[in-house]
Amino acid sequence: MNQYYFIQSKVADLKDLMHLLSVYRFQEKKIVFTDGCFDLIHRGHLKFLADASDMGDIFIVGLNSDLSIGKIKSNGRPVQDQGTRSILLSSFRFVDHVVLFDDEDSYKIIKTIQPDILVKGEDFSVEGDPGVDFVKQNGGKVVVLNHLKGYSTLELINKVKNLS
């Protein structure tokens, strides 16, 4: 099989993903979901994603679209376009699917996917979050993972700026 084609095929349209989710649920697979911008993939992202994927059988990453990031981040973001970010995430063997979303938060996509486990980073406030509440109300589990210290997209951007 062509590896690049295989990687591209892991970037799923939500409608197609819904069909796959019904198959996974029939097979009693545990579905893990996380989301984020993942703008400049770094070691901290890799550790976070790998740890999240270890929690279940199927690992889905919700990726903020360029439009979504434009609403929640400062000017000049994202650094990399959504096509690049989605293909990079899909290249990790432990990521089963990447799905883009345009909203400022992940509530709608969480409600649609209905993960068994929702994984968030320590900088995310889970208290009163509708997506977190939805997962808990439906018998799911919410896990908050610590970040790998010394690694962040903002730190990378600042390093590059200091080099110029």
N, C-alpha and C positions, 0 to 999 in steps of 0.2 A: 504494500500500500504506500502511496505517496504520503510522506510524513507531514508536509505542509498542508495538504488537503485535509488530513486527519485532524490537525490542530485547528484549522478553520472550521471544521464541522462541529467542533465543541462550542462555538459561539452560536447560541440557540435563539431563535425567535420564540417569544413567550408562548405563542399558540402551539408550536411544535413541542416545546418543553412540557406543556400541559399533558400532551399525549404520553410522553415518556414518563412523567410523574405518575400517571395512572398505572403504567406497567411496573414501575419501581414499587409502588404501594402494594400492588397485587403480589409482588415477590417479597413483600414484607421487608424492604430495604429501609434503613434509617437515613432520612434526608437531612443533611446539614446545609445551612445557608449562612452566608455573610455578605456584606456589601461594603462598597467604598469607592473612592476615586482611583486609587492605585496609579497615581500619575507618573512618578518615576520609580519603577520597581526597584526595591533595595532589599538588603538582607533582613531588615525588620519585617517587611511584607512577606518575604519567603517563610520566615519562622512562624509568623502569625497564621498564614494560609496552611502551612504544613500541619501545625498543631490543630487547627480547626478541622482539617480533613480527616484527622485521626479519630474524630468523635463519631463517625458514622460510616455508612456504606456509599452514599452518593453525596458528592460535594458540589454545591452550586454557588457561584460568585455572582452577586448582583453588582453591576458596574454602572456608576453614574455616567450618563452620557455627557458629551461636551456641553449640550444645552443645560443640563442639570448642574454641572460644575460651574458654569457661568453665573448661575443664580446663587451659589453658596460660597464661592471662593473669590479671592481678589483678582484684579486685572492680570491678564497674562496667563491665566490658568484655564484649562489644563496646558501643561507644557507639551504633552503628547496627545494626539487625537485619539478618539475612541476606538478607531480601527486598530491602531497600534497597541493601545492598552489592552484591548480585548484579546488580540492574538498573542500577546506576551503572557497574559494570564492563562490562556488556553494551552500554552506550551508546557505548563507544569503537568507532569503525569498524574498528580493527585487531584487536579481540578477536572471534574467531569463535564461541567457546563458553565458557560459565562452568558449572562443575559443582561442586556442594557436596559436602563430605565431613565426616563426624563424628569421624574418628579424630584423635588428638593429633598424629600425623605423617602425611606424605603417602605413605608406602611402598605401602599397598594400592592407592591410586588410580594411582600411578606404574606399578605392576606391571600394573594393568588396562589403562591407556592405552598403555603402552609407547612413550613419545615417542622421536623421533629425537634431539631436543635437549631437555635439561632445564636450565632457567635458575634460578639461585638468587642471592640477594642476598649481599653481602660479609659480612654478619653471621651467615651460616649456615655451620656447620662441615661441610664435605663429607667429611672424613676419617672413614671407617668408617660412613657413613650407608648404611643398607640400600637406600634408593631410588636414591642415587647409584651405589652398587655395581651394582645391578640394571641401570641404564641402560648403564653401561660394559660390563658382561658381555654385554649383548645388542647390542653394536656401536654404541650411541648415544654422544652427546657431552654433556658437562656443562660449562656455561658459568657462571662467577660474575661478576656485574656489580657494579660499585661503586654506592653510593648517591649521590644528589645531595646534597651537603653542605648542611646547614641546614634540611632538610625531614624531619620524622618525625611520626608520629601522636602520640607521647608529647610532643613539643615543642608541638604544637597543643593538646593537652589541658592542658598546663601554662600556656600563654598564656591560655586561657579561664579557668582557675582563678585566675590572677593578676588578671584583669579584674573578678572578682566581689568 
